[in-house]
Amino acid sequence: MNTSTIFMLVLVAFSAPIAVIPVIASDYTLDIFGNANMDAVVDEVDIEYVWGIIGGTNEVTELADANYDGEIDEEDITQIELIIAGEETELTLIDMADRIVTISMPIEGVVVTHREQYEQLRAIKVPKDVILTAERQILTTPEYTRYFAEYQNLPDIGSGSSPNVEALIGLQPDLILMGSYGENSSQHSAALSVFESAGIPLIYSHETETNFAENIRMLGYVFAKNNEAEEYIDWREDLVDTIEERLAAVPEEDKRNVYVEWWSQYTTKNEAATRIGAMGGKCIFGGEANAAVNPEEVVKQNPDVVIIIGGVGSGYITDDITELKELREEFMNREELKEVTAIKTGDVYVMSVYITGTGPYHGGRDFIQEAYLAKWLNPTYFEDFDPKYIHQEYLRRFQGLDWDLDEHGVYVYHPIEHPDGN
């Protein structure tokens, strides 16, 4: 089944209204009080489980006390029913900093303090007018002023590590979303103390490669966008499953040696950032190097494929391919690398830092990075796989952007495979 077919099936599956969130298999627990059986969703099974606790046949679990009053009784059954119906007036959860937080529902005004969260909330269709503030970086970085154009008239509240506390309190939000960045800074700790003393609930929410579904599902409950969250999760997981299934068919002997140059000459990143090993390649530094490397070692390891990541003036802010093109040409012309296999075969690709998962301007688009890498490193096994289609689908369907990749932006470059930047 090709990529277009896969994503058409997903679109059809979600074209009809969804009345009840389905039972979801997961290897993590959704940390919302009311999730009595400790799976990934609050549903009718939790009602049955609480009845079992009351009747003495089920063990008490941490999240069974749905209304968080210290007792497990029929009032918890009522609270679970309200959560399922999306009619709860309060919701208690454990956030990503392991803090127990109770919030009043519904959320009609939220302060957002990290750039990733704007993208996540937009992906699950949280209305623009619910978001009260703009984090400084999305107001000052050219990339974000264009990508997040609808938030440019919102108040500047500083950054997550150094928020404007007085301005935030003055907005009287129902909720503040904080990311893990800056969590240990003195300004951040002081802000947290002030917010708590002012009675403003605050939730830590931060997406990583391993907690994507957990984070999005939690936000779905907080903002009463459960169905939208599930649609986005299913779309992302369908893509990941497709990539993994194809990679499973790649024999070890077909996996090629890869060198990733990240941001500056002879500097690389580890596996957590590059995802080379996960995408079917063999990093010449074993996925462990995370700093400057010796050019002689690059020559010695003789990579079959080179991935250059950079391009401050690339991504969504320009239609000019020049910068990405020049990055590749500079690499191809290094005298010390002239005998490297990737130089001889031309398997040198450039990727804009704006579509990576861990670059300085990332926003949750790591799956786009992975889609391109999977195809570049394993072209035989991904011949009918189209990363540009995936990128376009995401922008239109989950970001609500009328953005044609054939007309705007430069994201990747190779003179034959991606001469126009996509």
N, C-alpha and C positions, 0 to 999 in steps of 0.2 A: 504494500500500500504506500503510495507516495505521500509527500508532505501535504500537498494541497488537499488530497482526499481525506487525510487524517483531520485536518483542521475544518473541512467542510462538515464532517461528521460531528465534530464538537459543536459547531455552530447550530446544526439542526437539533442536536440534543438539548440545547438551551433556548430554542426558539419558543417553546411553550412555557407557561407559568409553572413555577414549582411551589407546591403547597406546603410540603414538609421537607425539611432538611433530611437527607438520607443518612442511614447508619454508615459510618466512615471507618474503614480499617486504618489503624495508625499505630506507630511505635512510640507515640508520645501522648501525654495527658493534656487536655485542654484545661487550663487552670482557672476555671470559673466555678464558683460555688453553686452547686446544683448538678454538676457533673458527677453524680454519686458513684457511678461504676468506673470512673477514672479512665474513660476512653477519650476520643477526640471531639465529642459533640454532646450537647445537652438535648436529650430526646425522651421519648416515652419509656425507653429502657431504664432511664434513671428514676422515673416514677416507680416502676416496678421494684427497682433495687431499694429505694427508700422504704416502700411498704415491707420489704423483706427485713430491713433493719428494725423497723417498728415491731414487726412480728417475731423478731429474734432469730431469723433464719439466715440473715446476711450480716457480714462484719461491717462495723462502722468504718467509713473512709473519710479522708481529710476534707473532701469536697461535698459530702452528703448534707451538711448543714447549709442548705440553699439560701436561707435568709440570714445566715451568720448571726444567730442569736444565742448560740451556745447549747441549743437543744435540737434533737432530731425528732420531728413530730409531723403531724399532718399539715402544719403551716409550711413546711418545706415542700410538701407535695404541691401546694398551691403556688409557691414561688416558682417551682420548676415548670408548672403549667403556664405561668405568665411568661417565663423566659422563652418557652417554645412558641408561644403566640406572639412574642415581641411586644408584650404589654406590661412588662415589669417596670416598677417605678424606681427600683434600686437594683444595682448589680454589684456583686462583690467578686473580686478576682485576685489572683497572684500575678504581679507583673514580672517583667524580665529581670528585675533586680531583686526578686523574691520578696517584694513588699505586698502586703495585703491591703487592697484599696477598695473602698465602697464608693460608687459613683451614683448620682441621681440620674434617672433616665426620663425622657430622651435627652441626648446631647444636642443642644441647639447652638452652642458656641464653643469652639475649641481653639486653644493656642497651640500652634505647631512650631517646634523649635529645631527640627532637623530636616535637611533637604529631602532625604529618602522618604520621609513620611508624607510629603505632598504627593509624591508619585504613587505611594501605596493607597492613600485615601482616594485619589483620582481613579485608581484601578478598580476600586469597589464602589464607585459612583457616589461617594459622599458629596452632597451639594456644595458648591463653591461658597455659598453664603454662610455655611456652618463654620468655615475656617476664618478666624479673626485676624491672624497675623502673618507676616512674611519673615522668614529667617533671613539674616543679612546676606548670606551668600547667594540666595536666589534673586536678590535685588541688585547685586553688584557684579556677579560673574556673567559675562555676555552670554555664555551657554544657557544659563538659567533664565535670564531675562526674556529670552525667546521661547524656551521650552515651557516655562511657567508664566506665560504672558498674562494669564487671567488673575494672577496674584500680585501683580506689580503695584497696584494701588493700595495694598494693605499696609498697616503700620509696621515699621521696622522694629523688631524686638530684640535685636542683637543675635547672639548665637547660643547654642545649647550649653556651651562651656562658660559663657559670660552673658546671660540674659539680662534684659532691662526689666528688673523686678517691678519697679514702680509702674511702668507702662503696662505690664501684664496684669497686675492686680487691678489697675484702673479699668481694664476691659471687662472685668467681672465674668470670666469664662466659666463654663460648666466643667471644663477639663483642660489640663495641660498635658501634652505629649512630649516626653523627653527621650532622646536617644542615648545610647551608651557613651558616645563620644563626649569627653569632658566630664564624665561621671565622677572622677576623682579630683577634679580641680577645686580649689578653695572657693571660687565664685559659684561653682555649681552647687557645692554643699551648702553654702550660705543661702542661695536661692531656694533650695529645697526646704530649708528650715522656715524661711519666710512664707513660702506657699502653704506649707502645712499649718503654720500658725494662723494664716488668713482663712483657713478652711477650704482652700481650693484643691480638689483632688488632682493628683498627678500620677501618670502612668509612664513607666519606661517601656518603650517599644522600639525594637531594633531588629532589622532583618539581616540574617546571615545565610550562607549557603545551606546550612543544615536545619534552620528553623523557619524557612519561608512559610510553609503551610500553617504552622503554629501561630506565627505572628499575624498573618492575614486573617486567619479564622478568628483570632481574638479581636482584631479590629472590626470584623464583621459583626460580632456580638455587641461590641461597645457602641457602634454606630447604627445598629439595626439594619445591617446590610448583609445578612447571612447568605441569602441566595446569590448576591453579587460576588461575595467572597468565594463561595463554592465554585461559581463559574470560572473565576480567575484561577483558583487553585487547580481545578480540573484541567484547564487549558495548559497551564505551566507543567503540571505533572504528566500530561499526555505527551508533551514535547520531550521532557526528560526521559520518559520511558522509551520513546521512539529512538532517541539517541543511544540509550543504554543497550537496547535490543540489537541495534546495528553494530555497536562496538563489541558486543559479545561474540560476534561472528568473525572479528578480526584476529587471525592467528598471531601469536607472539612474534613470529619471525617476520611478519609484515609490518610491524610497528617501527616507525622511523625515529631517528635521533633528532631532537629539536633543541634549538637555542632561542631563548626569548630575550630580546634586548628591550628593557623597560625604561623609557623616559630619557635616558642619556646613554652615550657610548659606553659599551662594555659594563653595563649595570644590568643586573637581572633580579628576578623575584622568585620566591619559593612557590611550591605547588598550590598553596592556599590562594595565591593571586593568579598564577598562570593557568592552572587547571590542565596542564599538558598531559600529565599521567592519566587523569580522569577522562580525557578526550582521546585516548588511544595513541598517545605519543610517548617517547622516552626522552625526558629532559636530560641533556648532556651533563648536568650537574646534579642529577638525582633528585631534583625537586627541592633541594635543601639550600642552595645558595640564595642569598637575599641581600646582595650588596654589589660592590664593584668586583669584576672578575678579570683574570689575566687573559689578554688577547691570545697569548701563546696557547693557553689551555683550550680556547675556542677552536683554534686551528687543529690542535691535537685531537680533540674529540670529534672533529669533522662532521658537523650536523648536516643531515639530509634536508632539513627544513629550518628556516629562520622566520620568527615572528617578531616584528618591530612594533612596539606599542608606544604611542606618543601623539603629538599633534595638538598643541594648544589652540591653534586656529583651525580646528577641524570639527567634525560632528555636526550639530544642528545649526551652527552659527554662520556657516559659509557654504557656498556652492563651488568653491575653488579647490581643485584637487592638488594644487601646487605643493603645499606643505607636505602632504603624505607622499607625493611622488618624489620630492627631493630627499625625504628620509630614506626611501628605498635606494635611490640612485647613489647617495653618499655611502650607504653600506656596501652596495655592489662594487663601488670603486675603491674600497680599501685595499691597498697593495698587499697587506699582510694576510688577507683572506682569499686571495685569488685562486688558491688551490682547493678551497673548501667546496664540498659537493653541492651544497645549496646554491652557491654562486654560479657554478657551472651549469646546473639544471634550471636555474631561475626560480627555484622554489623559495622565494623571499617575499613575504607578505607584510603589509603594514595595516595596523588596526588603530583607529582613533581611540584614545583613552576614554572618550565619552561613552563608549558602549561596553566598557569592561565592568566587572563586578566589584573591583576593589581599587580602582584608580581614584585620583584625588577629586574627580568630578562624577563619581558613580551615583546611581540613583535606583539601583535594583534591576538593572538590565543585564545581569550576569549571564542569563540564558542566551542573549544575543551573541555575546562573546563565545560561549560554548558551542553554539550552532555553527558559527564560522570555523572555529578550531576543529570541530569534528570533521567537517568537510575538507578543510585544507590538509589535515593530517592523514585522512583516510578516503581519498577521492573515489576509489573504486567502490567502496561500500556506501558512499553517500552521493552517488551520481545524480539521482533524482531529488535530492534534498536541497531545499531553497531557503537559506538563511534570510535573504531579503524579504521573502514572503512572510516569514515569521515576524520579522521586525515591523513590517508594514501592518500586519494584523494586530500586533500589540499596540501600536500607536493609534490606530483608528478605533479598535474595539475596546481597549482597556484604558487608553489615555484620552479618548475623545478628541483627538487631534486630526484636523483635516490637512494631513501632511503627506505629500506624494514623494516617496523616496526616489522616484525617477527624475524628479524636478528639483528637489532641495536636499542639501546636506551632503557631506562626504564622510564616510565611516570606515571604509577599508580600501586598500589599493593593491592592485597587481596589474601590470600592463596588459595582460591577456584576459585574465578572469574577472578583474574589477577595474577596468580602465576609467569608469565614470564615478567611482567612489562608493558603489553599493553592490 
